[in-house]
Amino acid sequence: MNDFYFNLKERFIKFSKAGHLPTLFSSFLYFDVCFAVWVLNGAMAPFISEQFHLSPSQKGLMVSVPIMAGALMRFPLGVLAEYIGRKSAAIVEMSLTSVALLYGWLFVNTYSEVLLMGVLLGIAGASFGVALSLGSGSYPAKYKGLAMGIAGAGNSGTVLATLFGPPLAQRYGWNTVYGLAVLPMLVALTVLSLLAREPEGQEKKKLKDYLKVLVEKDAWTFNLIYMVTFGGFIGLTNFLPTFFHDQFGVTKVRAGQFATLVVLMGSVARVLGGYLADSLGGIKTLRIVFFIILAGFIACSFLPGIYTFILVLLLIFAGLGAGNGAVFQLVPLRFPIATAVASSLIGEIGALGGAFIPNAMGVSKQMLGSFTAGFLSFAGLTIGAFILLQKRKKEWVGDWIDAHGKALPVREGRVQMFPVIPVMEIY
């Protein structure tokens, strides 16, 4: 046991010296606060639903709008980051998000305006690719998984939304919560402005070169896998306060507390997933993750009692979080020059997958009177992603990763934007 802790300490010391820790911390904080804002509608959903007397399908749409809007903004922001710099892109995004929050505080009074606010809050959800590529940009390939895992653990911002949002809404009203969220956003903006630095040695490409990732079949493979790991994470995160309130009849504040508990597991597991992917390999880690996710969603479809349900959700979120870390151990290995663009595209499609769960749950409840079909539909999506991973792995091994998904030793002429596979071959 002492040897384990010694090796872990040694590895962390080497890791801390290999890159720029202040930038990594700034990226984590930036992503953390933006993520909290992105899921704020989900945390506020029980309060908003009560005020406007929403149907199950309307609830699902309301919490999915920020997810879809943020997903669609991720790729354009990633391309912008390649031109003006990742730090500058992050500053622009946080400034616009602050304006969106002020709109939610001062001007939202109807359900239609809630939906419009959800579109604006999607700006915060676009932070993903920029935050991860900025935070990990100064780290070598063998530490990319851990660095991206730490930056990506900013999805723990969900905890801020679900833990603090409902009590504040109970006391001051849900509109005020959006105004209060401007304060941590300004703190994160200040920290990033002062501490972060742009990664060195980033080769500038023409726009058409960055856009080639759109027709790269490996990118779309990661897209579909990430629809399960991150789509499941963000979709469940947004819907859980509504689910606990509607399914088990708990108070709105308690529903937020239960959601916080399980979501925290996913955030912690993301760092662990990055570490395991560096150590065991991203492919090997994802195989384990898919089994955990599939078993968990099937178990949830039986709708057990609340405490059993929470235990199963803890298992699911551990798998989802670890899977997110594992995916982004592989991405910078496959796209070393266009990491920000590729990460943004993969994050975009993955986040769109997050819109699947709230809507599937709402429709299932409204049409069938139960959430069972919603859980089973996502289990089917998980099976499809696992089959795809197994198929594509055969072409990856030996070209840019080993059999387990670890980085191959760098050899001359190997590192390029889209190695091995022709860019115009669409999967």
Buried (B, 14 or more C-beta within 10 A) or exposed (E): EEEEEEEEEEBEEEBEEBBBBBBBBBBBBBBBBBBBBBBBBBBBBBBBBEBBEBEBBBBBBBBBBBBBBBBBBBBEBBBBBBEEBBBBBBBBBBEBBBEBBBBBBEEBEEBEEBBBBBBBBBBBBBBBBBBBBBBBBBBEBBBBBBBBBBBBBBBBBBBBBBBBBBBBBBEEEBBBBBBBBBEBBEEBBEBBEEBBEBBEEBEEBEEEBBBBBEBBBBBBBBBBBBBBBBBBBBBBBBBBBBBBBBBBEBEBBBBBBBBBBBBBBBBBBBBBBBBBBBBBBBBBBBBBBBEBBBBBBBBBBEBEEEEEBBEBBBBBBBBBBBBBBBBBBBBBBBBBBBBBBBBBBBBBBBBBBBBBBBBBBBBBBBEEEEBBBBBBBBBEBBEEBBEBBEEBBEBBBEEBBBEBBBBBEEEEEEEEBBBEBEBEEEB
